[in-house]
Amino acid sequence: MNKAIIGRKLGMTQIFSADGKVIPVTVVEAGPCPVVQIKTVEREGYSAIKLGFDEVDEKKLNKPQVGQFKKAGVPCQKVLKEFRLDDVSTYEVGKTLTVETFTEGDKVDVVGTTKGHGFSGVIKRWNQQRLKETHGVGPVHREVGSMGANSSPSRVFKNKHMPGQYGVERVTIQNLEIVKVDVARNALLIKGAIPGPKGGIVTVTDSVKG
């Protein structure tokens, strides 16, 4: 990994290519992201950079959080994330990363948190079918159904699809293409969909699969 930036998902739209084809894109407000800390193999045992995103009032942070921003000489940031990069020699504390880190045609991996759906049943959560609505099946038609034989194995197997918490998961979408870099608006237009709701925080890194 050599490139990384933090952004906010703004929503989806579509643009037209030079040959007139419609390309669905997700608009991501990426950066500016100040470098808050640089970690090296000699000092921390691995190389990484810590980036901030979305400037916030100092009063909304605690003293240790404010301290690291003052040490780096950058404004307080609401979001703080660390990226393990292969080479950190080109970065320096206080430097600000913008959308110009990426170029059109780059392949990227996008990490986000999916929408939350709360406690959901098996039909919504696992796309299962309803039970028959004929005589003798009621009184409910959206329940899980059979759990298996009661004599053997006399238990429910692990990982069976059942009701439960649905969403709010960390999801990575790999090998997406950057269609356009809008420097004036600090925006990346990424081909296809990415996880999370509008306004959700995402991270964009160069693709591990190249």
N, C-alpha and C positions, 0 to 999 in steps of 0.2 A: 504494500500500500504506500503510495507516494503523495496522493492528494486527498484532502478532506475538508469539509465545511459543514456548518450547521445551518438549518433553514426552517422555514415555516410553510406548510402546505396551504396555498391560497385557493385551490380549486382546479377544475379541469376546463379545457376549451379545445378548440381545434384550429389548426393553421393549414395553409396550402403549400405544397412543395412547388419547386420550379416547373415540374411537369403537370401540375394541376391536381395531384392526388391530395386527399384530405388526410391529415395526420392528427390523431387525438393526442393531446399533450396535457401534462399536469404542470401547473405553474407553481414554482417554489421560490419564495423570497429567501435568498441565500446570502447570509452575511449582512453587514460587515462583521467579521469575527476576529477580535484581537487575540494574539497569542499570550496566554496568561503564564504558562510555565513550559519549560523544555526539560524533558527527562532523558538522560543518557545512560548508556550501558555501564560506564565507569562509576557513576554515582548511584543510580537506582537499579541497575541490573538489566534494564531494557530501554529502548529508545522510543519516545513518544512525545507528543505535544498536547497541551491542554488549551482548548479554545473556549471562548465565551461568546454568548449571543443574546441579543435583546437587552439593551441598557435599562437599568432599573435604579430606583432611588436607594441610596445607602441605608436609609432607615428600615428597609424591608429585609435586610440581611443581618446575620449575627456578626460578632466581632471577628471570629476566625475567617469567615468568608470575606469580610471587608478587608482584612489584613492582607490576604493574598493578592487582591486586586491593587491595593496601595503599593505593595512590594513590586508588582509588575509595572506600576505606573499607568494603569488603564482604568477606564470608568467601570463601575460595578455592573455586572452582567447577571441577568436572571437565569440563564441556562449555562451550564458548565459541563463540557464533555472532553474525554481524553481519547486520542487516536494513536495507535501504535504504528508508526511510520518506519519505513526501511532506512531512511536517511533524514536526520533532523538538522544537519549542518547548514542547510539553506534557510532555516527559520531563525528568528530572534525574538526575544520577549519584547512585547509592546508593538510588534509589527501587526498590521491588520490584513486579514485575508478577505478577498472579495470574490465575486463571481468570475472574475478574470483568471482565477486559479484553473478553471476548466475552459475548454474550447468546444466548438461545435463538432459533433461526431464522436466525442469521447464516450466510452462505455463505462457506466457507473453502477454501483450497488447502492440502493436506498433502504435505510432502516427506519421504521416508524412503529408507532403503537396503534393497533387496530381499534375501531370503534367499539365501545362497550355496549352490550345488550342486556346486562344484568343476568339474573337467574332465568334461564330459558329451558323450554322443554325439548324433547328429542326431535320434534318436527322442525323447529326453527334452528336448533343447534346442529343437528346431524343430517337434516334433510330426509328424515324417515317418513314413511307413508302413514296415513291414518288407518285405524282399524275399520273393519266393515261397519256400516251403519244399518245393518239388518237386525232382525229380532234376536235377542239373546246375547248381543255383544256389549250393550251398554252397562252402566250408565255413562261411561266415558269412552271417548273414541280417539283421544290424543295421547293415551298413556304409552309407556315403553313397550308393553307386550310381554311375551314369554321371557323369563330369565334363564331358562334351561331346565333340565330334569332335576327333580328334588331328591332322587335316590343316589344318583351319581352324576356330577361330582359333589353334590350337596352343598354347593357354594356358587357364588357368582364370580366368573373369571375377571381378573383385572383388565382394565382398559375397555370394558364393555361400554358402548355408547349409551349414556344415561343423561338425565337432566342435570344442569349445573351452570356455573358461571361461564358466560359466552362473551368473548371479546377481550379487550384490554391485554393483548398479547404482543410481544416484540416480534415483528415480522420483517424479514429481509427479502427484497425483490432484486434479483441479480440481472446483470447484463442489459440494463436499460440504456437507451441512447439519448444524449443531449442534442436536441434539435436546434436550439437557439440559446445564445447567451445575451441577455439584455442588460448591459452595463448600467444604463441610465436608471433603470428601475430595480437594480440588484436582484434580477430574476433569472432563474434557469427554467427553460421549457424542456421537460423530459418526456420522451415518447412513452405513452401508455399510462397505466394507473399505478399509484403508490399507496401503501397502507396509511390509514388514519383519517380522521375527520378534517374538515376545513379548519385551519388554525392550529393543527397539530404540529408538534416539533418533529423534524426528521433530520437524519444525517446522510450526507451524500459523499461517497468515497469512490475512488477509481476501482474498477471491477477486478476482483481477485482472479477471475477466469480470463482476463485480458480480452 
